């Protein structure tokens, strides 16, 4: 809760002289723009125009608070006729920022935009799953104009592979800054290791690009969950302030929607959901935690497609470790207590894991919605492109659908994020909460 104005003024009167002497507060929009990445936060006055407020939200990545009048700013900080103040990172700034709690400006959520015809796309990390993304971007009508690689050698190999796949040359770069400057893309597709997602997505948003980020949305083993949540919030705020799409890439959000359509449940609530996703080990680190971090976001995205307004109850999480490199997670999703007509609880059981090295079995994908059971198997469409066969085991029929990743990328190409930032944030919250449980269980064994 923010301080009432008289109390806020009294508190600021005590801190303002120290902030001025420490030179942590400054003004002048151009000067602040030059140092925007070093700012702790901005303070704008209550009488700032709507257009100016939108521009400031768009141009500055730091938190922005609205309080005081021009006259009060003059009295406190001795800046005449000033509506915008910047505060450098400092313990004094942190105290002032705490006083402004509850007055933060938040841009409205952006889930759909008008995308240009044939938008330009760059792929960050195109030697693995990013190569498949590049194919779907072009088939959706976008232009893949560049990619980010890790070395000259890997860039040379990927340039050959993409030219063969797409039928035209695509230049690779080792520097993200040079890639964005030289190609000026509308869309940046982040397919890098999770620890690089925040830094690269943030740079792309600041450059004015729409961003689609592979799962898990954010993860860095060296950072605590609180920092990852703050990073997630910052990306969402940047995207909303700049009216840019920010989405997470998990095709299982679309897979579960197709399963639900086949189930014939219609408007009947889903009260039981089970999901199994097992893949070959390949280069993944062994262990249940590694399997969860690699695959858990996918099955959580499937839960989100069914849960709708229901939220995971952290106290309901139960873990089982059936075999090495696998974990089964059981939990309940319930609605808010203030909903007068809440849907019934959704009981979930998710199993993810990696099959032993050398296993020839393809990915195993099984879903259960109430009494309906589905298996999703790889297939090809009429053009020889990857597709998915969804088999309904109860009713003994199946449906072939386009690659769900293709569906997600096609929607993004045309200005709609199927898993926008707020869903990605919820996915991250659930992913990390369960990961903490797996880590705690591992310490006890």
C-alpha positions in Angstrom: 0.0 0.0 0.0 1.4 3.4 -1.0 1.8 6.2 1.6 -0.8 8.9 1.7 0.5 12.1 0.0 1.3 14.1 3.2 3.2 11.1 4.7 5.0 10.5 1.5 6.1 14.2 1.4 7.3 14.1 4.9 9.4 10.9 4.3 10.8 12.3 1.0 11.7 15.6 2.8 14.1 13.6 5.0 15.6 11.6 2.1 15.7 14.1 -0.7 18.7 16.2 0.5 20.8 13.1 0.9 19.8 11.8 -2.5 20.9 15.2 -4.1 24.2 15.2 -2.3 24.9 11.6 -3.3 24.0 12.6 -6.9 21.6 9.6 -7.4 18.8 11.7 -8.8 18.9 13.5 -12.1 16.6 14.8 -14.8 16.5 15.5 -18.5 14.9 12.9 -20.8 17.8 12.6 -23.3 20.3 12.2 -20.5 18.2 9.6 -18.7 17.7 7.7 -22.0 21.5 7.5 -22.4 21.8 5.9 -19.0 18.5 4.1 -18.9 20.1 0.7 -18.2 21.8 2.1 -15.1 18.6 3.5 -13.5 17.0 1.9 -10.5 13.6 3.5 -11.3 11.9 6.6 -12.7 9.5 9.0 -10.9 6.9 10.9 -13.1 4.5 13.5 -11.8 0.8 13.1 -11.4 0.1 15.7 -14.1 2.0 13.9 -16.8 0.0 13.6 -20.0 -1.2 10.2 -21.2 0.9 10.3 -24.3 4.1 11.2 -22.4 3.3 8.4 -19.9 3.0 5.9 -22.7 6.2 7.0 -24.3 8.1 6.7 -21.0 6.7 3.2 -20.4 7.8 2.3 -23.9 11.3 3.8 -23.7 12.5 2.9 -20.2 13.1 -0.7 -19.0 13.3 0.2 -15.3 10.3 0.4 -12.9 8.3 3.7 -13.2 6.3 5.3 -10.4 3.8 8.1 -10.6 3.5 10.5 -7.6 3.9 14.2 -6.6 3.2 17.4 -8.6 5.7 19.6 -10.5 5.6 22.0 -7.5 6.4 19.2 -5.0 9.3 18.0 -7.2 10.6 21.5 -7.2 10.3 21.8 -3.5 11.9 18.5 -2.7 14.7 18.2 -5.4 15.0 21.8 -6.7 14.4 20.9 -10.3 12.1 23.6 -11.8 9.2 22.6 -14.0 10.3 18.9 -14.1 7.9 16.0 -14.6 10.5 13.2 -14.9 13.2 12.2 -12.4 15.7 9.3 -12.7 17.3 7.5 -9.7 20.5 5.6 -10.0 21.0 2.4 -8.1 21.9 3.2 -4.5 20.7 2.4 -1.0 19.0 5.8 -0.8 17.2 5.1 -4.1 16.0 1.8 -2.7 14.5 3.6 0.4 12.7 6.1 -1.9 11.5 3.3 -4.1 10.0 1.5 -1.1 8.1 4.6 -0.2 6.6 4.6 -3.7 5.3 1.1 -3.4 1.7 0.9 -4.8 2.2 3.8 -7.2 4.0 1.8 -10.0 2.8 2.3 -13.5 2.0 -1.0 -15.4 1.3 -1.0 -19.1 -1.7 -3.0 -20.3 -1.1 -6.6 -21.3 -0.5 -7.2 -25.0 -1.6 -10.5 -26.5 -2.4 -9.5 -30.1 -0.8 -6.9 -32.4 -0.9 -6.0 -36.0 2.1 -7.7 -37.6 3.5 -6.6 -40.9 3.2 -8.8 -43.9 6.2 -11.1 -44.2 7.8 -10.0 -40.9 11.5 -10.4 -40.6 12.7 -13.0 -38.1 16.0 -13.8 -36.5 16.6 -17.1 -34.6 18.9 -17.1 -31.7 20.4 -20.6 -31.7 19.5 -22.3 -35.1 21.6 -25.5 -34.9 19.1 -27.5 -32.8 15.4 -26.9 -32.4 15.8 -23.4 -33.9 16.3 -25.0 -37.3 12.8 -26.5 -37.1 11.5 -23.1 -36.0 13.1 -21.4 -39.0 11.3 -23.8 -41.3 7.9 -23.1 -39.7 8.6 -19.3 -39.7 9.1 -19.3 -43.5 6.1 -21.6 -44.1 4.0 -19.2 -42.1 5.0 -16.3 -44.4 7.9 -14.7 -42.4 11.4 -14.1 -43.6 14.3 -15.6 -41.7 17.0 -13.0 -42.2 19.7 -14.0 -39.7 20.6 -16.2 -36.7 22.9 -16.1 -33.7 25.6 -18.7 -33.4 28.2 -19.6 -30.7 31.3 -19.8 -32.9 32.5 -19.2 -36.4 32.6 -23.0 -37.0 29.0 -23.6 -35.8 27.8 -20.6 -37.8 29.4 -21.9 -41.0 27.7 -25.3 -40.5 24.3 -23.8 -39.7 24.5 -21.4 -42.7 24.8 -24.4 -45.0 22.0 -26.3 -43.2 19.6 -23.4 -43.3 20.4 -22.6 -47.0 19.5 -26.2 -47.8 16.4 -26.2 -45.7 15.0 -22.8 -46.7 16.3 -22.4 -50.2 18.1 -19.1 -49.6 21.2 -17.9 -47.7 20.8 -16.8 -44.0 23.7 -15.0 -42.4 24.9 -15.9 -38.9 26.3 -13.6 -36.3 28.3 -14.2 -33.1 27.1 -10.8 -31.6 23.5 -10.2 -30.7 23.9 -6.5 -31.0 25.3 -6.7 -34.5 22.6 -9.2 -35.5 19.8 -6.9 -34.4 21.4 -3.8 -35.9 22.2 -5.3 -39.3 18.9 -7.2 -39.8 16.3 -5.0 -38.0 13.9 -7.9 -37.4 10.3 -7.6 -36.2 10.5 -11.0 -34.4 13.3 -12.6 -32.3 13.0 -16.3 -31.7 15.1 -17.4 -28.6 16.2 -21.0 -28.9 19.3 -20.7 -26.7 20.1 -22.5 -23.4 17.7 -21.2 -20.7 20.3 -19.3 -18.8 20.7 -17.0 -21.8 16.9 -16.4 -22.2 16.5 -13.3 -20.0 19.5 -11.3 -21.3 18.7 -11.9 -25.0 15.0 -11.5 -24.7 15.5 -8.3 -22.8 17.9 -6.9 -25.4 15.4 -7.8 -28.2 12.5 -6.1 -26.5 14.5 -3.0 -25.8 15.4 -3.0 -29.5 11.7 -3.0 -30.3 11.2 -6.6 -31.4 8.5 -9.1 -30.6 10.0 -12.1 -28.7 9.1 -15.8 -28.8 11.1 -17.8 -26.2 11.6 -21.6 -26.0 10.7 -23.4 -22.9 11.5 -23.2 -20.0 10.8 -19.5 -20.2 13.6 -18.7 -17.8 16.0 -20.8 -15.8 19.4 -20.4 -14.4 20.7 -22.8 -11.8 22.9 -20.1 -10.3 19.9 -17.8 -9.5 17.3 -18.1 -6.7 13.6 -18.3 -7.8 12.9 -14.8 -6.5 15.4 -13.4 -9.0 14.0 -15.4 -11.9 10.5 -14.2 -11.0 11.7 -10.6 -11.1 13.4 -11.2 -14.5 10.1 -12.6 -15.8 8.2 -9.6 -14.5 10.7 -7.3 -16.2 10.3 -8.9 -19.5 6.5 -8.8 -19.3 6.5 -5.1 -18.4 9.0 -4.3 -21.2 6.8 -6.1 -23.7 3.6 -4.4 -22.5 5.2 -1.0 -22.4 6.5 -1.3 -26.0 3.3 -3.0 -27.2 5.3 -6.0 -28.3 4.3 -9.6 -28.2 6.1 -11.8 -25.7 5.4 -15.5 -25.8 6.6 -18.9 -24.7 7.0 -21.8 -27.1 5.4 -25.0 -25.9 3.4 -26.9 -28.5 1.7 -29.0 -25.8 -0.7 -26.1 -25.0 -2.1 -26.8 -28.5 -1.8 -30.6 -28.2 -4.1 -30.7 -25.2 -6.6 -28.4 -26.9 -6.9 -30.9 -29.7 -7.3 -33.7 -27.3 -10.0 -31.9 -25.5 -11.8 -31.2 -28.8 -11.7 -34.9 -29.6 -12.8 -36.0 -26.1 -16.4 -34.8 -26.7 -16.5 -33.3 -23.2 -17.6 -29.9 -24.6 -18.5 -27.6 -21.7 -18.2 -30.4 -19.1 -15.4 -29.6 -16.6 -12.3 -31.6 -16.7 -11.6 -32.9 -13.2 -8.9 -35.4 -13.9 -5.9 -34.9 -16.1 -2.9 -37.1 -16.6 0.1 -36.6 -18.9 3.2 -38.6 -19.7 6.1 -37.3 -21.7 9.2 -39.5 -22.1 12.1 -38.8 -24.5 15.5 -40.3 -25.3 18.3 -39.2 -23.0 20.6 -37.8 -25.7 22.8 -35.1 -24.2 20.7 -34.3 -21.1 22.2 -34.5 -17.7 20.9 -37.5 -15.7 18.5 -37.1 -12.8 14.8 -36.3 -12.0 15.5 -32.6 -11.7 17.2 -32.4 -15.1 14.2 -34.2 -16.7 11.7 -32.0 -15.0 13.5 -28.8 -16.0 13.8 -30.0 -19.6 10.2 -31.4 -20.1 8.1 -30.1 -17.2 7.2 -26.8 -18.8 5.6 -28.7 -21.7 3.2 -30.7 -19.5 2.5 -27.7 -17.3 1.5 -25.8 -20.5 -0.9 -28.6 -21.2 -2.4 -28.3 -17.7 -2.8 -24.5 -18.3 -4.7 -25.2 -21.4 -7.3 -27.1 -19.3 -7.1 -25.4 -15.9 -8.2 -22.0 -17.2 -8.9 -19.9 -14.1 -7.8 -22.6 -11.7 -4.4 -22.4 -10.0 -2.0 -24.9 -8.7 -2.2 -25.5 -4.9 1.4 -25.6 -3.7 0.4 -27.6 -0.6 -1.1 -30.4 -2.8 2.2 -31.3 -4.6 3.3 -34.9 -4.2 6.3 -36.4 -5.9 7.2 -39.9 -6.9 10.3 -41.2 -8.6 9.3 -44.4 -10.4 12.6 -45.1 -12.1 15.9 -43.2 -12.6 15.7 -39.9 -14.6 11.9 -39.8 -14.2 9.5 -38.0 -11.9 5.7 -38.1 -11.4 4.1 -35.0 -10.0 0.6 -35.0 -8.5 -1.2 -31.8 -7.5 -4.6 -30.1 -7.5 -5.7 -26.9 -9.3 -8.5 -25.0 -7.6 -10.1 -21.6 -8.3 -10.1 -18.5 -6.3 -12.1 -18.6 -3.1 -14.0 -15.4 -4.0 -15.4 -16.9 -7.3 -19.2 -17.4 -6.6 -19.3 -20.3 -9.1 -15.9 -21.9 -9.1 -15.2 -24.9 -11.4 -14.5 -28.2 -9.5 -10.9 -29.0 -8.6 -8.6 -30.4 -11.3 -6.6 -33.4 -10.1 -3.3 -33.7 -12.1 -0.7 -36.4 -12.5 2.3 -35.6 -14.7 5.1 -37.9 -15.5 8.2 -36.7 -17.3 11.6 -38.3 -17.9 14.4 -39.4 -20.2 14.6 -42.9 -21.5 18.0 -44.8 -21.2 20.7 -43.9 -23.6 20.5 -46.1 -26.7 16.7 -46.6 -26.4 15.2 -46.7 -29.9 11.7 -45.8 -28.7 10.3 -42.5 -30.0 8.9 -39.8 -27.8 6.1 -41.2 -25.6 3.2 -38.8 -25.2 0.0 -39.9 -23.4 -2.8 -37.8 -22.1 -5.9 -38.5 -20.1 -8.9 -36.1 -19.7 -11.4 -37.6 -17.3 -12.1 -41.0 -18.9 -10.7 -40.2 -22.4 -7.1 -41.4 -23.1 -5.0 -40.1 -26.0 -1.7 -41.0 -27.6 0.2 -38.5 -29.8 2.5 -40.0 -32.4 4.8 -38.5 -35.0 3.5 -38.5 -38.5 3.9 -36.6 -41.8 1.4 -34.5 -43.8 0.8 -34.6 -47.5 3.9 -32.4 -48.1 6.2 -34.6 -46.1 6.3 -32.2 -43.2 6.2 -33.2 -39.6 2.7 -33.6 -38.2 1.0 -35.4 -35.2 -1.5 -38.2 -35.1 -3.7 -38.0 -32.0 -5.3 -41.4 -31.2 -8.4 -41.6 -29.0 -7.9 -45.0 -27.3 -11.4 -45.0 -25.8 -13.4 -44.2 -28.9 -10.9 -45.9 -31.3 -10.5 -43.0 -33.7 -7.7 -40.6 -34.5 -7.0 -37.2 -36.1 -3.9 -35.9 -37.9 -3.0 -32.3 -37.0 -0.3 -30.0 -38.3 2.8 -29.9 -36.1 1.5 -28.0 -33.0 4.8 -26.0 -33.0 3.9 -24.9 -36.5 0.5 -23.8 -35.3 2.0 -21.7 -32.5 4.6 -20.1 -34.8 2.0 -19.4 -37.4 -0.2 -17.6 -34.9 2.8 -15.5 -33.7 3.7 -14.6 -37.3 0.2 -13.2 -37.6 0.3 -11.2 -34.4 -1.1 -13.5 -31.7 0.8 -15.2 -28.8 -0.9 -18.4 -27.8 1.1 -18.5 -24.6 1.6 -14.8 -23.8 3.8 -13.5 -21.0 1.3 -13.9 -18.2 0.8 -17.6 -19.0 4.6 -18.0 -19.3 5.0 -16.4 -15.9 2.5 -18.8 -14.3 4.2 -21.7 -16.1 7.5 -20.6 -14.6 6.0 -20.2 -11.1 4.7 -23.8 -11.2 7.9 -25.2 -12.8 10.1 -23.7 -10.1 7.8 -24.6 -7.2 7.9 -28.3 -8.3 11.7 -28.1 -9.0 12.2 -26.9 -5.4 10.3 -30.0 -4.2 12.4 -32.3 -6.3 15.6 -30.7 -5.0 14.4 -31.1 -1.4 13.6 -34.7 -2.0 17.0 -35.3 -3.5 18.7 -33.9 -0.5 16.9 -36.3 1.8 18.0 -39.4 -0.1 
